Amino acid sequence: MAKFKSGFVGIVGRPNVGKSTLMNQVIGQKIAIMSDKPQTTRNKIHGVYTTDHNQIVFLDTPGIHKRQSKLGDFMNQTALNTLGEVEAVLFLVDAAEGMGGGDRYIVEQLTNVRTPIILVLNKIDRIEPQALLPLIESYRKLYDFAEIIPVSAKNGNNVNTLLKELEKYLPEGPQYYPADQITDHPEQFVCAELVREKILHLTREEIPHSIAVMIEDMKVQDNGVVHISAVIFVERSSQKGIIIGKQGAMLKEIGQLARHDIQNLLGSKIFLEIWVKVKKDWRNQDRVLRDLGFHRGN
């Protein structure tokens, strides 16, 4: 009888190459938020994929990028620290965009890593098939990858092949999490992220990186409804006005969209209450970053 195998796999790549989309596709449920705006993921998100024979714990890291604030510094350090904690690293690139300076920068960070690096060419649904082989060759010249696997995280194309290849790198080990557990983050964290995702979708360019969301209270009432109190932090009063919207219309839409996803996550009805507060320049204040869960040692 085959012994059970388990291990940790890091996902790295430039912002907006589809890391969260890939993990959600593998897990089969949204646990990492998605947006067309870069730097959407701020913390390591642990997704758990379990079969009868193995368990893979995925670490979806923030996109590695040129830092512009203490929060950016935290995000880069979080991503790079992940590389020493895992059995394999998935280096995701955007096949539709081709190789860029950001990809070369990440490869430089990988040169001293002894962990097997698997290149995942994502978004192959957006390129012509004949363009794939030249792209593979250009990356092959850049680094000696353990594997090169083209996928479409959005559509699921070739994702099962990727999972089968990952099994080769897993050592024999315990089942770290119950078979039905899909993330090690508390529900409050995922709920806060789902609220933040809706803001990213609905607001203008100046807003996305200026916001943070915290769940202040979450409890099940006697009637079975989960009461959730969330706070959206912004840096300026003008941003607070944008989030609330005319006669509260924007905040109402954020709440309606988030409520739908949170109910799917929790499997029960919820009552979602959202407040908006101003915390000036919170992205550069160590104490505020700690309060919001951004710890440099994560």
Secondary structure, DSSP 8 states (H G I E B T S, - for coil): ----EEEEEEEEESTTSSHHHHHHHHHTS--S---SSSS---S-EEEEEE-SSEEEEEEE--------SHHHHHHHHHHHHHTTS-SEEEEEEETTT---HHHHHHHHHHTT--S-EEEEEE-GGGS-GGGHHHHHHHHHHH---SEEEE-BTTTTBTHHHHHHHHHTT--B----S-TT--BSS-HHHHHHHHHHHHHHHHS-TTSGGG-EEEEEEEEE-TTS-EEEEEEEEESSHHHHHHHH-GGGHHHHHHHHHHHHHHHHHHTS-EEEEEEEEE-TTGGG-HHHHHHTT--TT-
